[in-house]
């Protein structure tokens, strides 16, 4: 049975699952779905066209599904889709898509710390950590298990690769390669995310293959030639790295000189 405080304002057109807790002064608009086991903290707002999966925790003063901060936005039916097991700390804001029928997506088991912002049309995978004050522009994609330190800012349309670690206050205006540490303003590669890879259970051979690929990538020669060499490395992670580079549209952050 759900526990909804009497001061909360819940639209009759909202769908509320089982064992949901809604604290004082929460607002839930119409055309909202909140899954089983969710916890919504005081003074939070869940806007229309928002879908929450099961077991999400929303702390105080969070706004989910707000309209995009885009001068071109015209009121339409667009969406925010949130998976399961996510944590949204105090004053996080997440906006829905700026295009009719499209959606901003947040996957599963992500942790968004206080005052972080996810703009319209962002796509977040699973097990991502965004520390306090991280700001994502529109259409940013973040792959699984990335770590964004405090006050990182990410330009619209950038991609953050899996297991990438972004240093505090980094200014990101190009794609960030998987498995690497990116820091500075503008962001530059500082090395492999060795601690993160080891904690994630990567084997010595897997890490060695990534080191080899990184040495080739940031060595001399043309990028096309280097990618041919990188693809010869028998590693799933290296293949992913090569594919990420090949599909980059903004270019990627290079190694710090």
C-alpha positions in Angstrom: 0.0 0.0 0.0 1.3 3.4 -0.9 2.0 6.2 1.6 0.9 9.6 0.2 1.0 12.6 2.5 -2.2 14.6 2.5 -0.5 17.8 1.5 0.8 16.2 -1.8 -1.1 17.2 -4.9 -1.5 14.2 -7.2 -3.4 14.4 -10.5 -6.2 12.0 -11.0 -4.6 11.2 -14.3 -1.3 10.0 -12.8 -0.6 6.3 -12.3 1.0 5.4 -8.9 2.4 1.9 -8.3 2.5 -0.2 -5.2 4.5 0.7 -2.0 5.2 4.2 -3.2 6.1 6.9 -0.7 5.2 10.5 -1.5 6.3 13.1 1.0 4.7 16.5 1.9 4.1 19.1 -0.7 5.0 16.9 -3.7 3.3 17.7 -7.0 2.6 15.0 -9.5 1.0 16.2 -12.7 -1.2 14.3 -15.1 0.1 11.7 -17.6 2.7 10.6 -15.2 3.6 7.0 -14.3 5.4 6.2 -11.0 6.5 2.6 -10.6 6.4 0.3 -7.6 8.6 1.1 -4.6 9.5 4.7 -5.6 10.2 7.3 -2.9 9.5 11.0 -3.7 10.9 13.6 -1.3 9.3 16.8 -0.1 8.7 19.7 -2.5 9.6 17.6 -5.6 7.7 18.0 -8.8 7.1 15.2 -11.3 5.9 16.9 -14.5 3.6 15.6 -17.2 4.9 13.0 -19.7 7.3 11.5 -17.2 7.7 7.7 -16.6 9.5 6.3 -13.6 10.3 2.6 -13.3 10.4 0.8 -10.0 12.4 1.6 -6.9 13.7 5.1 -7.8 14.5 7.4 -4.9 13.8 11.1 -5.5 15.1 13.5 -2.8 13.8 16.9 -1.9 13.3 19.7 -4.4 13.9 17.6 -7.5 12.1 18.5 -10.8 11.6 15.6 -13.2 10.3 16.2 -16.7 10.5 20.0 -16.9 10.2 21.6 -20.3 13.4 22.1 -22.2 15.5 25.3 -21.7 15.5 25.8 -25.4 14.2 29.0 -27.1 13.1 26.9 -30.1 10.9 24.7 -27.9 7.2 24.7 -28.8 4.8 22.9 -26.4 4.4 19.3 -27.5 4.0 15.8 -26.2 7.5 14.7 -25.5 8.8 12.5 -22.7 11.2 11.7 -19.9 11.7 8.0 -19.4 13.5 6.8 -16.2 14.5 3.1 -15.5 14.8 1.4 -12.2 16.9 1.9 -9.0 18.1 5.5 -9.7 18.8 8.0 -7.0 18.2 11.7 -7.6 19.7 13.8 -4.9 18.5 17.3 -3.8 17.6 19.9 -6.4 18.4 17.7 -9.4 16.6 18.8 -12.6 15.9 16.5 -15.6 14.1 17.8 -18.7 12.0 16.0 -21.3 12.7 16.0 -25.0 12.3 19.2 -27.1 10.8 17.2 -30.0 7.3 15.7 -30.3 7.4 11.9 -29.7 11.0 11.9 -28.6 12.3 11.3 -25.1 15.1 12.0 -22.7 16.2 8.6 -21.2 17.9 7.7 -17.9 18.7 4.0 -17.5 19.1 2.0 -14.3 21.0 2.3 -11.0 22.4 5.8 -11.7 23.3 8.2 -9.0 22.8 11.9 -9.7 24.1 14.1 -6.9 22.8 17.4 -5.7 22.2 20.3 -8.1 23.1 18.3 -11.2 21.2 18.9 -14.4 20.3 16.7 -17.4 19.0 18.6 -20.4 16.6 17.6 -23.1 17.2 14.6 -25.2 20.1 13.2 -23.2 20.6 9.5 -23.1 22.1 8.0 -20.0 23.0 4.3 -19.6 23.3 2.3 -16.4 25.5 2.7 -13.2 26.6 6.2 -14.0 27.7 8.6 -11.2 27.2 12.3 -11.7 28.7 14.3 -8.7 27.4 17.6 -7.4 26.8 20.4 -9.9 27.4 18.4 -13.1 25.7 20.1 -16.1 24.8 18.3 -19.3 23.8 20.2 -22.4 21.1 18.8 -24.7 21.5 15.6 -26.7 24.5 14.3 -24.5 25.0 10.5 -24.5 26.7 8.8 -21.5 27.5 5.1 -21.7 27.4 2.7 -18.7 29.6 3.1 -15.6 31.0 6.6 -16.4 32.0 8.8 -13.5 31.6 12.6 -13.8 33.2 14.5 -10.9 31.8 17.7 -9.4 31.0 20.7 -11.5 31.8 19.0 -14.9 30.1 20.8 -17.8 29.4 18.9 -21.0 28.6 20.7 -24.3 25.5 19.6 -26.2 25.8 16.5 -28.5 28.9 15.2 -26.8 29.3 11.5 -25.9 30.9 10.1 -22.7 32.3 6.6 -23.2 31.8 3.7 -20.8 34.1 3.6 -17.8 35.3 7.1 -18.6 36.2 9.3 -15.5 35.9 13.0 -15.8 37.9 15.2 -13.4 36.3 17.9 -11.3 35.3 21.1 -13.2 36.4 19.6 -16.5 35.0 21.5 -19.5 33.9 18.9 -22.1 33.4 20.1 -25.7 34.3 16.9 -27.5 33.6 13.2 -27.1 35.3 11.5 -24.1 36.9 8.1 -25.0 35.8 5.0 -23.1 38.0 3.7 -20.2 40.0 6.9 -20.0 40.5 9.8 -17.5 39.6 13.2 -19.0 40.4 16.4 -17.1 41.0 20.1 -17.7 39.4 23.0 -19.6 39.1 22.0 -22.4 39.1 18.3 -21.4 42.1 16.3 -22.3 43.0 12.6 -21.8 45.3 12.1 -18.8 45.6 8.3 -19.0 43.6 5.1 -18.6 41.1 4.9 -15.7 43.2 2.2 -14.1 41.6 2.3 -10.7 38.2 2.2 -12.1 39.1 -0.7 -14.4 40.6 -2.7 -11.6 37.7 -2.1 -9.3 35.4 -3.3 -12.1 37.2 -6.6 -12.3 39.1 -6.0 -15.6 41.9 -8.6 -16.0 45.5 -7.8 -16.4 45.3 -8.8 -20.1 42.3 -6.6 -20.7 44.0 -3.6 -19.2 47.2 -4.4 -21.1 45.3 -4.4 -24.4 43.8 -1.0 -23.6 47.2 0.4 -22.8 48.5 -0.9 -26.2 45.5 0.6 -28.0 46.0 3.9 -26.3 49.7 4.0 -27.1 48.9 3.4 -30.8 46.1 5.9 -30.8 48.1 8.8 -29.4 51.3 7.9 -31.4 52.4 9.3 -34.7 50.5 8.7 -37.9 47.1 9.2 -39.5 44.0 8.3 -37.5 42.7 5.8 -40.2 46.0 3.9 -40.1 46.1 3.8 -36.3 42.5 2.5 -36.2 43.6 -0.4 -38.5 46.3 -1.3 -36.0 44.1 -0.9 -33.0 41.5 -3.3 -34.5 44.1 -6.0 -34.6 44.2 -6.1 -30.9 42.1 -9.2 -29.8 40.0 -7.4 -27.1 36.3 -6.7 -26.8 37.1 -3.4 -25.0 39.5 -2.3 -27.7 36.9 -3.0 -30.4 34.4 -0.9 -28.5 37.0 1.9 -28.2 37.6 1.7 -32.0 33.9 1.8 -32.8 33.4 4.8 -30.5 36.1 6.7 -32.3 34.7 5.8 -35.8 31.3 7.0 -34.9 32.4 10.3 -33.3 30.9 13.4 -34.9 32.4 16.1 -32.7 35.9 14.6 -32.6 37.3 13.3 -29.3 39.4 14.7 -26.6 43.1 14.0 -27.2 46.0 13.3 -24.9 47.4 16.1 -22.9 50.8 17.3 -24.1 
